[in-house]
Amino acid sequence: MNATTTTRAEYCVIACADAWRDNGEVLASPMGLIPSIGARLAKHTFSPDLLLTDGEALIVGLDGAVEGWLPYRQHLAMVTGGRRHVMMGASQLDRFGNQNISCIGDWQRPDRQLLGVRGAPVNTLNNPVSYWVPKHSKRVFVARVDMISGVGYDSAAAAGPSATRFHRIPRVVSDLGVFDFATPDHSMRLAGVHPGVSVEEVRAATGFPLALPGEVPRTREPTATELRLIRTVIDPEGRREREVPAA
Amino acid sequence: MTDKTMTPEDVVSRLRSGMTLGIGGWGSRRKPMALVRALLRSDLTDLTVISYGGPDVGLLAAAGRIRTLVAAFATLDSIPLEPHFRAARQRGAFELREIDEAMFMWGLQAAAHRLPFLPVRSGLGSDVMRVNPALRTVTSPYEDGETFVAMPALRMDAALVHLHRADRLGNGQYLGPDPYFDDLFCEAADSAYVSCERIVDDFASAVPQTLLVKRHSVTGVVEAPNGAHFTSCAPDYGRDEPFQKLYATTPWPQFAERFLSGDEKTYRSAVHSWHEEQQ
């Protein structure tokens, strides 16, 4: 790792951290390593009011100091009360943000059974849900997911006002770029590419047509303080570089 | 007052094939594994299992005891995908009634409160509604007029949970970070069996909030030290990660032969000698 050059993994951290910008006093629930580094970076810098958990049943500060108790039951109340922004993983993700973590193939007799829907249905209808995909490919970004676990914009609309009332997918971050649904029909849009990635590369790795802004911006550069925090405080062992290796 | 202590075998003798069983804990955490192992030694089958699934589900599925599974997931936590659950599901070995974590909680809550259902926002728009066509929706009778999923009560014939301490009357105490939903499981079941690390005479010095399960909802108490093994039972002990890895990577017949063919004492000594071999 060159001390002056920002790595792809670090751009991913920045893109994840920015998902929690201006969120205020909500629980940041990162799933996966790079979102975890991102959430901690956001709390260290521009979103100090975020709440974090120890991964079990405690709410903890950046130094690990306990500030609250959050067993599963209360965690679900935080979800349904909307005071949480989760960044989940996705085995499949489609054009309207439907996500699948349940199984691949026909649900009746799956080719590959995965986790099950877990909390994806309750998350997506109640609190903002972003997604993190460490390896962008057509296997993940598919035309249609096999089992809708996390609800996308089209499915929420079809299910009616109770489904759309609190439904929001702020962003998707992958190792190639950042995506949102800021289009008239809420289809996925390429909102930015990480430096070193071309728009063509993203389109070629995506299994559906992506909406494109006139000019696709690049993921912002980390500040010197952010880079120092990532490298010396939050992830000094450089685990992020193993999740997203240098391109 | 009634002394409710019994053995794992007593518990199993009160269960029948075809029953609906709830199993407490979460993933690979504080699962009533000694009771599950006793179940595996019996010939009970055709079970409907309701569980925030971990190796309890994997073991029962691998042994062919499950007819229907009601779950939102099955995981070993440090090993994300439960291999025996996966294999059983991929060969169509049981019927899955897939619901989400929150629907599950409201189903337990409804059963504990003797309600036929509770309204919940989750499920709408997801394929849970497609694969579970028996699920119904309900319209709010108030001005908002919103539509919700009517999550049916998850009433069960029996519940099995594992706690840290219990008394002979059936009061149970948890000492870990999370109660999970064990008290709800007991209240949602017609009979409930609590295994525990240690039976105590009383809870005179206990922090009251740790006294999770009340005796009126408990039928039997089993003293089963290390009874959650190999799942975690913090703070008494953590998950036995090397053994869990062995479980996840050993073909089922081989694992069952070595570890599940005798009683709980035999299991413990088989685990002990396996650990010795690893030194």
Interface residues (C-beta under 8 A of the other chain):
Chain A: E56 A57 L58 P71 Y72 R73 L76 V79 T80 S102 C103 W107 Q108 R109 P110 D111 R112 Q113 L114 L115 G116 V117 R118 G119 A120 P121 V122 T124 L125 N126 M147 I148 S149 G150 V151 S155 A156 A158 A159 G160 P161 S162 A163 R165 F166 H167
Chain B: W26 G53 A71 A72 F73 A74 T75 P80 L81 F85 R86 R89 Q90 G92 E98 I99 D100 E101 A102 M103 M105 V120 R121 S122 G123 L124 G125 S126 D127 V128 R130 V131 E146 T147 F148 P177 D178 P179 Y180 F181
